[in-house]
Amino acid sequence: VAGVGNLPRDQAVGYPASEAGVIAVGGVDRAGLHAAISVTGPEIDVVAPAVDIYSTSYDGKYSKGTGTSSATAIVAGAAALIRSKYPYLPAREVAHRLTATAVDKGPSGRDDEYGYGVIDLVAALTADVPPLGFESVSAPAGAGPPTTAAGQRPGDDGSGATARGLATLGVIVATGVAWAVVARRRRRSDDPPPRISR
């Protein structure tokens, strides 16, 4: 998963987003429209929010930023949640799930500003998505509706995905809190010892 780049510094989709097999991520603004900063091009697969995104910053603070890097982090998180729910799903099917469930924007179908559209995490996790190359006419009789549920653990109906996702989020938050505590203790230990007056 890689950002397509930011105007005016970047004028075309650059490496690694330009490479085959990489999900190239563009950006949308707060209204859900193409973000003016986002590079356009035929390599774009999906878009996500990229304007005024709050994130962690230096000195234990938060900052607001704009750019396709923020959109890329959102899409990478979505891919991780899909892999959490469907741990045996091949990487190209994870990418297919993101593009097949994206909310189409701009001209109908894929275009150079929005790719296949804005990611829809709920749909990516819950929709019945035919696998790549699936042909309904060649499906064996009684095969049932095509889905990528084959990517789940054997016997798993997918109901534990939310719990796994929340557990992962909990681990991330706990790690962040632990890091902040360690950083604060280090700062205190770096301070000179107090002077004792006699």
N, C-alpha and C positions, 0 to 999 in steps of 0.2 A: 504494500500500500504506500503510495507516494504522492505528494502534492505536485500539481502541474506547474506551479510557479506564480510569481506575483509581478504584475505590471507596476511601474515601467521598467524595473530592472530586468525582468525576463520577458522576452518577446515571443517565445515559442515554448511548447511543452518540452522540458528538458529531462535529462537523465536523473534518476532512474524511472520516472513516470513514463517516459517514451518507450521503454522496453516492453517487449511481449511478455505476458505473464504477470505484469504489475498492474494493480488496480490504480489507475490515474484519477486523482481526486481534484475537482474544481470547487469553487465556492459560490454560495448564495448569500444575499444580504438579509437583513431582518425582515424584509417583506417577502422573502422566498424567491427573489429575482436574482438574476446573474449578478454576482458581485463585481463591481467595476475593477477591482484589483486582480481578479482571477484571469489567468491566461486562458485562451481558447484554442481548440485544435481537435483534429480527428482522433487523437489518442484518449480523450477524456471519457471515462467510464461512468462515474457518478459524481454528484456534488453534495455538499453538506454545509451547514452554517460556517461562515468564515469572517464575519464582521462583528466587532465588539464582543469578542469571546473572552470571558474571564478565565484565568488559569493561575497556577502557582508561579511565583516569581522569586527574585532574590531576597535575602534577609528575612525569610519566613513570611513574605507578604504575597498579595495577589495583585495581578495587573491585567489590564484589558488590552487585547491585541487584535489585529486584523491581518488575515492572510490565509493562504491555502494550507499552511502547516496546521492550523487549528482544525480545519475541515478534515484533514488527513487523520488527525488523532481520533476524531469522532468515528470515522469510517473504520479505522483499525480496531477501535473498541467494539464496533458492531460485528466485525469479522470474528473477533475473539468470542463474543457471545454466541454467534452461530456455531463456531467450532465447539463451544462448551455444550451446546444442546445436541449437536450432531458430531460427536468426536471422531467418527470414522468417515466423515464426508471428505472426499478429496478437495484439495485447495481450489481447483478450478470450479468445483460445484459450490463452494462457499462464495466465490466471486460471482458465480451465476445467480445464486440466491439474492445477492445484493442488487445486481442489475435487473433481474426479472421482477423484483418487487418494488423497484424505485418508482416514485411518483413522477410521471412524465411532465416535463415543462417545455415551454417554447414550441417549436414545430413538432408535429406528431412524430413519435419515434425518436431514435437517437439523433442528437445534433451536437455541434461543436462547442456550444456554451454549457449545456447541461448534461451531456452524455446521455445516459439512459434515464436520468432524472435525479430527484432528491431522494436520498436513502430513507426508507421507512422501516425502522428497526422492528416494530411489532409485526409487520407483514413478513419481513425477512425471517423472523423466528417462528411464525405460525402458519404461513400460507402453504398450500399444496403446490409445490413447484416441480413441474416435470424436469427430469434430469436432462442435461445437454444431450442432444442427438436422439431424444425419445421420439418415436413415431407412433402415434396412436393406432394407425392402421396395421402396424406390425406387432402390436401387443397381443400376447397369447390370450385366448378366451379365459375369462374369469380372473384376469390379473388384477382387477380392481383399479381404482383411480391412481394415476401416476403421482408419486411424491418422492421427495428425497429422504423419506423416513428411513431408508436403508442405511443412512448415515448415522443412525442412532445405535446405541449399545443394544445387543440382542436382548429382547424382552423389555426394553425401555419404551414407554409410551410418550416420553418427552415431558412428563409432568414435573420432573425434578429439575428442569432447566432453570426455572426461576430461582429455586433454592440455591443451585450452583452459582448462578449469576450474582445473587445477593451475597453468598459466601465469598466469592472473588472480590466483590466490592468492599466487603468488610475487611478482608486481608489488606487491600490497597490502603484503606483509610487507617487501619491499625499501623501499617508500616509508616505512613506519613506522620502519624502522631508520635511514634517511637523515634523517628528521625528528628522531629522538632524538639523532643525532650533531650536527645543526645546533643543536638546542636546548642541548645540553651545551656546545658551543663558544661560543654566545652568552652563556651564564651565566658562562663563564670570562672572556670579554672584558669583561663588565660588572663584574667584580671589580676593586677598586682595585689599582694596581700595587704590588708588594711594596716595602717601605722598605729602603733600603740604608744600613746603618750605616757611619759613617766613624770 
